[in-house]
Amino acid sequence: MRSGLLGNVQALTFDLFGTTVDWRSGVVGEFQRLGTLHGLTADWERASDIWRSLYVPSMDRVRRGEIPWTNFDDLHRMSLDQVVDQVGVNGFDDAARDELTRAWRRLPAWSDVREGLARLGTRLTVATLSNGNREQQQQLVDFAGLPFKDSALS
């Protein structure tokens, strides 16, 4: 029997990006992998940080009505064009840029997250709470091997 202040808690929700997965190392790794395939070198950590920093401004453009509703993937793809220009690496063709954009669906879990979520999941429902689209979230959860029991993603 549960007792105390949290005794009635039945579920916990978790953000995905940065909380359960390491977006930065995942995105840097994809820049490195695809850069190598295309014979490109750059400061991939800087490129990754710039890319992430453009997410909120791109969402603000949607909120202000400057662009219509646009999903997470498409916003990241638009921002990527700015990133490669800013970093000075224009050797990625459209297919490579699309592949880079999918990096946000292939991010590694933090080392302790799988075990922690599994342990919590024995007593509580653990679910995602993220602004990513459902398909993107599901691919991310599957790739990272996160043990969410989230009916929204099932």
VENPE-V950617 format. One record per residue. N is the residue number from 1. RES is the residue in one small letter. D_CENTER is the distance of its C-alpha to the mean C-alpha in Angstrom with 1 decimal. Layout:
{{N:RES:D_CENTER} {N:RES:D_CENTER}}
This chain:
{{1:m:36.7} {2:r:34.2} {3:s:35.7} {4:g:35.0} {5:l:32.7} {6:l:29.7} {7:g:32.0} {8:n:30.9} {9:v:27.2} {10:q:26.1} {11:a:22.4} {12:l:19.5} {13:t:16.1} {14:f:13.0} {15:d:9.9} {16:l:6.8} {17:f:4.8} {18:g:7.8} {19:t:10.0} {20:t:9.7} {21:v:7.4} {22:d:8.2} {23:w:5.6} {24:r:9.1} {25:s:11.0} {26:g:8.8} {27:v:8.8} {28:v:12.4} {29:g:13.4} {30:e:12.6} {31:f:14.5} {32:q:17.2} {33:r:17.5} {34:l:17.8} {35:g:19.8} {36:t:22.2} {37:l:22.6} {38:h:23.6} {39:g:25.7} {40:l:23.7} {41:t:23.3} {42:a:21.7} {43:d:20.2} {44:w:16.7} {45:e:15.7} {46:r:17.1} {47:a:15.5} {48:s:11.9} {49:d:13.0} {50:i:14.6} {51:w:11.8} {52:r:9.6} {53:s:13.0} {54:l:13.6} {55:y:11.1} {56:v:13.6} {57:p:16.5} {58:s:15.4} {59:m:14.9} {60:d:18.3} {61:r:19.8} {62:v:19.0} {63:r:20.5} {64:r:23.5} {65:g:24.1} {66:e:24.0} {67:i:21.8} {68:p:21.6} {69:w:18.8} {70:t:16.0} {71:n:12.8} {72:f:9.2} {73:d:9.7} {74:d:13.1} {75:l:12.4} {76:h:10.1} {77:r:13.0} {78:m:15.6} {79:s:14.3} {80:l:14.2} {81:d:17.9} {82:q:18.6} {83:v:16.8} {84:v:19.0} {85:d:22.0} {86:q:21.6} {87:v:21.1} {88:g:23.9} {89:v:22.4} {90:n:23.4} {91:g:23.9} {92:f:20.8} {93:d:22.2} {94:d:20.4} {95:a:19.6} {96:a:18.0} {97:r:16.0} {98:d:14.8} {99:e:14.0} {100:l:12.1} {101:t:10.0} {102:r:9.2} {103:a:7.8} {104:w:4.2} {105:r:6.0} {106:r:7.6} {107:l:6.5} {108:p:9.6} {109:a:10.6} {110:w:12.7} {111:s:16.2} {112:d:17.6} {113:v:15.1} {114:r:16.3} {115:e:19.9} {116:g:19.4} {117:l:17.8} {118:a:20.5} {119:r:23.2} {120:l:22.2} {121:g:22.1} {122:t:25.7} {123:r:26.8} {124:l:24.2} {125:t:21.8} {126:v:18.2} {127:a:15.7} {128:t:12.3} {129:l:12.4} {130:s:9.4} {131:n:9.8} {132:g:7.6} {133:n:10.3} {134:r:11.9} {135:e:11.9} {136:q:8.2} {137:q:7.9} {138:q:10.9} {139:q:10.0} {140:l:7.1} {141:v:9.8} {142:d:12.4} {143:f:11.2} {144:a:10.7} {145:g:13.9} {146:l:13.2} {147:p:16.5} {148:f:15.7} {149:k:18.7} {150:d:17.2} {151:s:19.6} {152:a:17.3} {153:l:15.3} {154:s:18.6}}
